[in-house]
Every structure is written in C-alpha cells, then in structure tokens.
Amino acid sequence: MAELDRLDREHGLGTMPSPGTIRTRRAGRSPVIPGLLISGLLLTGIVALSPDENTRTLRRLIGFDNDRPLAAPDVQDRGGSFRFSLTQRGSNEPVGYDPCRPIEVAVNPAGAPEDYEELVRTAMEHTSAATGLRFERVADTTDRDFERGSVLGTRRPVLVAWATPEEEPDLAGDIAGFGGSAAVDSGTGRMRYVTGVVVLDQEVFDGTVDGAEAQAIVDHEFGHLVGLNHVNDPGELMNATNEGQLHYGPGDLEGLARLGSIKCR
C-alpha cells in the first residue's frame, strides 16, 4: 500500500460530461491513480447493417442463433453507484455489446510492457465475470487505427494498444490513456456496440505503475469499453477520482451486470 500511497499523491483522474471514448487522465499532483476521461469521439451511429448482420438478426427472430456463450449475470442492488456511457433513446436501458456473441480482442504489442498479456487477459477475465460477456483473445495485430469506427455496421475486434503522445496527441499532458466503443443503429432505433479501442500511455506503464495499480487502470478502461461512465463515489473503480480502489466496487458490479443482461440482437 506504500507504493499505492505514492501513486495517489502523484496522479489523478478527470472527467468529461459527454459519453463515449475514454480518456485516462493523470491530473498532476492530486491524490489519485491515473484514470479515465469520457469524450464522444467513438460513438458512431450507422443505420444500415451489413447483409451478414441482417441474416443473424432474422435467424434470432425465428428462434435460431440466440444462445449466450456465458450465463447472464445476477443483477443485484449492491448499494453502490454506477452510470452508463450511453442509453437507448428515451429510456434508461444501457447500450451494450451483444451478449450472444463474443467480443474479440486484438492487441498491438508495440511499446507494451512486458506483462501486457497478463494485464489484458486479467482485465478480460474480471470484466467477463462481472458482465457474463465472453471476451475472445485473437491474434496480435499491427493495427493502429485508434479511431476504431465501424464499417457499415459490421463488427471488428476491439483494439488494445500502447502509444506515446508524439504518436497520439490525445495522450499529451495529463492523459494516461483513452478508450471506448462505437455504437451502431440497427435500423430499429436501438443502438449496440460493435467494436472499440483501449489505448494506454506507454510512458505511464513503463515504470510509473505496475502490479495491482496497473491492473486497476486496465480494468477501469475495460469498464468504460463495455459501457460504464464515471461516477462520483470513491468506493467504485469507475470513480472519476480513484482514491485507492483497485477492484470493481458494488456499483460497478451492478452496472456491469446490467450491461451484460441486455437482450441478444
């Protein structure tokens, strides 16, 4: 905890009010671990789905292709705080990934810390356990498309990468990373996420943080990736200012369970 206390003195989280892409902020000297900012850059609405997607939708309407690979989570009121990054129009229902299809995750290892594989796989495990969403690690990639939009509503693997402010200006200053998911409109007025990105500041993970602190940052990013926004509650990992929380808190877990309990599409 001494190391965590040092990090708490040196780093900070920040927020932006708009939903969507996550920005991990290092706010100078305030007593917090690096955290995430929300911006709206990746929320791309696309009306038309590809023929392949329409075929899947039709199969589900007539009773086929509608099985979850993992059981739906138990949604409980845990007494914590949570917010969704995006909700369906005119409702409180969250926008999320299709729970009947795995979320593919590709990693670009350029500039990543030595333990990047463990960090990513552990974040996948933690978030999967809380949501009932299945993450599937696919082959490493050289892709560095950090905007990560969707083409004609088709799904693409989530991209996890490390970069420097010189390559990615959004990492300049007190920003330690960013991420989020792209939402598309199926044509029925309902949105869903089909791809996303998590980009982490190479310098922050190059000796500034490690161990449980580094894992907490990646977990926080994955919470945003699947649809959680910041809250103002120090007992939650998704708190706008992290005050030593290393794991998903009670509100985080309820929000993640709700995100994983939406209907298949």
Phi, psi and omega in degrees: 000340178298318178296319178298320178299320179297315179297322179299325180286337191254345188228165182209163175251154175221175182222157165229147187285340185277148182280163170125238185295143183261137174242126179269115187259138167250103190265060172063242190253009180287153191280076181207163171279154176304141183225208191229147173249147177259128168231173187257020191290331188259356182279097185249114179274125178232126187283313188273133172267158176292160177304324180297318179293319179297324177298315179297318179300316179298318179300322181288324179297329181260012170101007179252161170056046185227033181253133176284139174289334177232153181294148176295142181287161176275112181276118181232145171282103185264002176081014180254196183240140174206155175219149177262147178290327183208139177239160177296146185305129176074017181211174174262005181288130184285150167278135181209184175280156177292115183287352179268003179226138180293150174266110180283138182234119176249142181243134168264110187279358181299123180078003182282155175292164183301327183265025185302322183297317179294319180300313183291314182295322179293319177297320176299315181295313181299315183287325177295317180298326183277334186252336190076009174274141179263124174260140182233114179286122178252181187299150174303157185225160171260003181300135175227036176277089186281347177285323169055050175282173178255142180259113179053035175078008182278153178281148175222152176300143170297139179254128172245128184209163173244144182209170177250162177299334179295322178279318185237099183304335180294349178268000183292157177070232186264020180266125182257356179168168175208164180183175179161185182227150178266130180255142176237154177263125183286356184100350178258001183092357179259135182261155172208154177276140181233347177194169181194183183211144168229117178241125186246145182289117182303321183291326179294321182272000180261061175103344180285317177229153173202179176059224186296326180294315178297318180296321179298322178296313182294319177300316178303315179299318180292329173299317175294320182305317183272355171129009178269143175257178176288155173231169176250075184205109185295348179274003181245143175295332180273012175301144181296333176233110183284125182246039176107001179287125183251350183224163175303133179269185185298318178291319175307312184295322178293315179297318178296321178297321178293321177297326179276357184255005179292162183287149174295153181242000000 
